[in-house]
């Protein structure tokens, strides 16, 4: 399976390393080449420096052959823009975007994007920790 990941922060680098270990073909895109330091030394995937919502960068990253695209930067707008480009311009079948604003994530899920909200996930985990029995 071919996957392109936009964002080599903590989430993106951790996921890229995991998929690489599971023999996926992984390309990770980030605007800051220093961010690639988060990847393990045995990472076999490709690293592309640039913006994941610019078409020539996505083409360089192999978006035309991608089975999946994940937008995992800190910015909702960047993630949603890149995810829409991957889905609607390049026809990537599986597109996932991290969206901090749960309401916006819900709206974009109706446009065919898979979204997840760290806000909702964190709130649920906090509630579970608060209400668990000793």
Short mmCIF file of the C-alpha atoms (twelve columns), coordinates in Angstrom:
data_MODEL
# 
_entry.id   MODEL 
# 
loop_
_atom_site.group_PDB 
_atom_site.id 
_atom_site.type_symbol 
_atom_site.label_atom_id 
_atom_site.label_alt_id 
_atom_site.label_comp_id 
_atom_site.label_asym_id 
_atom_site.label_seq_id 
_atom_site.Cartn_x 
_atom_site.Cartn_y 
_atom_site.Cartn_z 
_atom_site.pdbx_PDB_model_num 
ATOM 1   C CA . UNK A 1   0.000   0.000  0.000  1 
ATOM 2   C CA . UNK A 2   1.199   3.510  -0.843 1 
ATOM 3   C CA . UNK A 3   0.525   6.290  1.639  1 
ATOM 4   C CA . UNK A 4   1.435   9.974  1.635  1 
ATOM 5   C CA . UNK A 5   1.509   11.705 5.017  1 
ATOM 6   C CA . UNK A 6   1.553   15.475 5.327  1 
ATOM 7   C CA . UNK A 7   3.165   16.580 8.572  1 
ATOM 8   C CA . UNK A 8   6.162   15.026 10.291 1 
ATOM 9   C CA . UNK A 9   5.311   16.108 13.821 1 
ATOM 10  C CA . UNK A 10  4.781   13.664 16.663 1 
ATOM 11  C CA . UNK A 11  1.672   12.069 15.150 1 
ATOM 12  C CA . UNK A 12  2.864   11.992 11.551 1 
ATOM 13  C CA . UNK A 13  6.319   10.626 12.348 1 
ATOM 14  C CA . UNK A 14  4.938   7.966  14.711 1 
ATOM 15  C CA . UNK A 15  2.401   6.806  12.137 1 
ATOM 16  C CA . UNK A 16  4.978   6.887  9.320  1 
ATOM 17  C CA . UNK A 17  7.368   4.735  11.356 1 
ATOM 18  C CA . UNK A 18  4.626   2.240  12.175 1 
ATOM 19  C CA . UNK A 19  3.425   1.910  8.597  1 
ATOM 20  C CA . UNK A 20  7.019   1.604  7.385  1 
ATOM 21  C CA . UNK A 21  7.616   -1.272 9.831  1 
ATOM 22  C CA . UNK A 22  4.449   -2.911 8.455  1 
ATOM 23  C CA . UNK A 23  5.946   -2.701 4.924  1 
ATOM 24  C CA . UNK A 24  3.788   0.108  3.577  1 
ATOM 25  C CA . UNK A 25  5.411   2.399  1.038  1 
ATOM 26  C CA . UNK A 26  5.439   5.676  2.985  1 
ATOM 27  C CA . UNK A 27  6.212   9.179  1.773  1 
ATOM 28  C CA . UNK A 28  6.167   11.925 4.360  1 
ATOM 29  C CA . UNK A 29  5.951   15.610 3.457  1 
ATOM 30  C CA . UNK A 30  6.877   18.532 5.689  1 
ATOM 31  C CA . UNK A 31  7.855   22.153 5.118  1 
ATOM 32  C CA . UNK A 32  10.715  21.875 7.616  1 
ATOM 33  C CA . UNK A 33  13.448  19.342 6.804  1 
ATOM 34  C CA . UNK A 34  14.502  19.355 10.471 1 
ATOM 35  C CA . UNK A 35  11.211  17.654 11.356 1 
ATOM 36  C CA . UNK A 36  12.415  14.434 9.707  1 
ATOM 37  C CA . UNK A 37  14.711  13.927 12.721 1 
ATOM 38  C CA . UNK A 38  11.679  12.413 14.454 1 
ATOM 39  C CA . UNK A 39  11.750  9.435  12.101 1 
ATOM 40  C CA . UNK A 40  13.714  6.359  13.181 1 
ATOM 41  C CA . UNK A 41  17.157  5.862  11.665 1 
ATOM 42  C CA . UNK A 42  15.959  2.733  9.842  1 
ATOM 43  C CA . UNK A 43  13.022  4.512  8.150  1 
ATOM 44  C CA . UNK A 44  12.897  3.291  4.539  1 
ATOM 45  C CA . UNK A 45  10.252  5.678  3.271  1 
ATOM 46  C CA . UNK A 46  10.705  8.843  1.283  1 
ATOM 47  C CA . UNK A 47  10.934  12.358 2.687  1 
ATOM 48  C CA . UNK A 48  9.777   15.352 0.662  1 
ATOM 49  C CA . UNK A 49  10.347  18.940 1.733  1 
ATOM 50  C CA . UNK A 50  7.505   21.236 0.785  1 
ATOM 51  C CA . UNK A 51  3.888   22.146 1.338  1 
ATOM 52  C CA . UNK A 52  1.452   19.242 1.142  1 
ATOM 53  C CA . UNK A 53  -1.220  21.353 -0.492 1 
ATOM 54  C CA . UNK A 54  0.887   22.349 -3.500 1 
ATOM 55  C CA . UNK A 55  0.145   20.083 -6.431 1 
ATOM 56  C CA . UNK A 56  3.749   19.790 -7.653 1 
ATOM 57  C CA . UNK A 57  4.878   18.725 -4.160 1 
ATOM 58  C CA . UNK A 58  2.087   16.159 -3.971 1 
ATOM 59  C CA . UNK A 59  3.039   14.795 -7.391 1 
ATOM 60  C CA . UNK A 60  6.676   14.589 -6.264 1 
ATOM 61  C CA . UNK A 61  5.461   12.696 -3.164 1 
ATOM 62  C CA . UNK A 62  3.650   10.154 -5.342 1 
ATOM 63  C CA . UNK A 63  0.064   11.244 -4.797 1 
ATOM 64  C CA . UNK A 64  -0.972  9.777  -8.180 1 
ATOM 65  C CA . UNK A 65  -0.051  6.287  -6.951 1 
ATOM 66  C CA . UNK A 66  -1.251  6.770  -3.367 1 
ATOM 67  C CA . UNK A 67  -3.861  4.500  -1.857 1 
ATOM 68  C CA . UNK A 68  -4.191  6.853  1.104  1 
ATOM 69  C CA . UNK A 69  -3.372  10.415 2.139  1 
ATOM 70  C CA . UNK A 70  -3.243  11.707 5.700  1 
ATOM 71  C CA . UNK A 71  -3.101  15.400 6.620  1 
ATOM 72  C CA . UNK A 72  -1.657  15.564 10.129 1 
ATOM 73  C CA . UNK A 73  -0.287  19.073 10.598 1 
ATOM 74  C CA . UNK A 74  -1.254  21.405 13.447 1 
ATOM 75  C CA . UNK A 75  -3.416  23.543 11.141 1 
ATOM 76  C CA . UNK A 76  -7.034  22.671 10.407 1 
ATOM 77  C CA . UNK A 77  -7.137  24.862 7.297  1 
ATOM 78  C CA . UNK A 78  -3.977  23.305 5.837  1 
ATOM 79  C CA . UNK A 79  -5.199  19.805 6.621  1 
ATOM 80  C CA . UNK A 80  -8.644  20.339 5.125  1 
ATOM 81  C CA . UNK A 81  -7.272  22.033 2.001  1 
ATOM 82  C CA . UNK A 82  -4.687  19.312 1.375  1 
ATOM 83  C CA . UNK A 83  -7.218  16.566 2.060  1 
ATOM 84  C CA . UNK A 84  -9.685  18.030 -0.429 1 
ATOM 85  C CA . UNK A 85  -6.964  18.322 -3.069 1 
ATOM 86  C CA . UNK A 86  -5.925  14.699 -2.522 1 
ATOM 87  C CA . UNK A 87  -9.522  13.463 -2.648 1 
ATOM 88  C CA . UNK A 88  -11.117 15.611 -5.325 1 
ATOM 89  C CA . UNK A 89  -8.250  16.535 -7.642 1 
ATOM 90  C CA . UNK A 90  -6.014  13.463 -7.424 1 
ATOM 91  C CA . UNK A 91  -8.754  10.934 -6.640 1 
ATOM 92  C CA . UNK A 92  -7.070  9.318  -3.646 1 
ATOM 93  C CA . UNK A 93  -9.479  6.729  -2.295 1 
ATOM 94  C CA . UNK A 94  -8.803  7.042  1.442  1 
ATOM 95  C CA . UNK A 95  -8.184  10.520 2.835  1 
ATOM 96  C CA . UNK A 96  -7.875  11.304 6.540  1 
ATOM 97  C CA . UNK A 97  -7.522  14.744 8.123  1 
ATOM 98  C CA . UNK A 98  -6.805  15.744 11.696 1 
ATOM 99  C CA . UNK A 99  -9.206  18.558 12.558 1 
ATOM 100 C CA . UNK A 100 -9.107  20.144 16.002 1 
ATOM 101 C CA . UNK A 101 -12.504 21.804 15.599 1 
ATOM 102 C CA . UNK A 102 -15.023 18.938 15.924 1 
ATOM 103 C CA . UNK A 103 -17.791 20.906 14.191 1 
ATOM 104 C CA . UNK A 104 -15.644 21.571 11.118 1 
ATOM 105 C CA . UNK A 105 -14.533 17.959 11.076 1 
ATOM 106 C CA . UNK A 106 -18.130 16.817 10.969 1 
ATOM 107 C CA . UNK A 107 -18.913 19.151 8.075  1 
ATOM 108 C CA . UNK A 108 -15.957 17.913 6.041  1 
ATOM 109 C CA . UNK A 109 -16.770 14.278 6.754  1 
ATOM 110 C CA . UNK A 110 -19.980 14.888 4.784  1 
ATOM 111 C CA . UNK A 111 -17.744 15.828 1.821  1 
ATOM 112 C CA . UNK A 112 -16.142 12.397 1.781  1 
ATOM 113 C CA . UNK A 113 -13.157 13.068 4.033  1 
ATOM 114 C CA . UNK A 114 -12.402 10.930 7.044  1 
ATOM 115 C CA . UNK A 115 -11.668 13.201 9.958  1 
ATOM 116 C CA . UNK A 116 -10.727 12.807 13.582 1 
ATOM 117 C CA . UNK A 117 -10.629 15.394 16.313 1 
ATOM 118 C CA . UNK A 118 -7.936  15.348 19.003 1 
ATOM 119 C CA . UNK A 119 -10.284 17.667 20.903 1 
ATOM 120 C CA . UNK A 120 -13.007 15.022 21.101 1 
ATOM 121 C CA . UNK A 121 -10.522 12.230 21.764 1 
ATOM 122 C CA . UNK A 122 -8.844  14.201 24.570 1 
ATOM 123 C CA . UNK A 123 -12.144 15.167 26.170 1 
ATOM 124 C CA . UNK A 124 -13.308 11.551 26.125 1 
ATOM 125 C CA . UNK A 125 -10.047 10.349 27.684 1 
ATOM 126 C CA . UNK A 126 -10.224 13.060 30.361 1 
ATOM 127 C CA . UNK A 127 -13.801 12.065 31.180 1 
ATOM 128 C CA . UNK A 128 -12.836 8.388  31.398 1 
ATOM 129 C CA . UNK A 129 -9.916  9.211  33.717 1 
ATOM 130 C CA . UNK A 130 -12.147 11.359 35.894 1 
ATOM 131 C CA . UNK A 131 -14.979 8.856  36.223 1 
ATOM 132 C CA . UNK A 132 -13.053 5.592  36.475 1 
ATOM 133 C CA . UNK A 133 -13.456 3.667  39.693 1 
ATOM 134 C CA . UNK A 134 -10.413 3.054  41.891 1 
# 
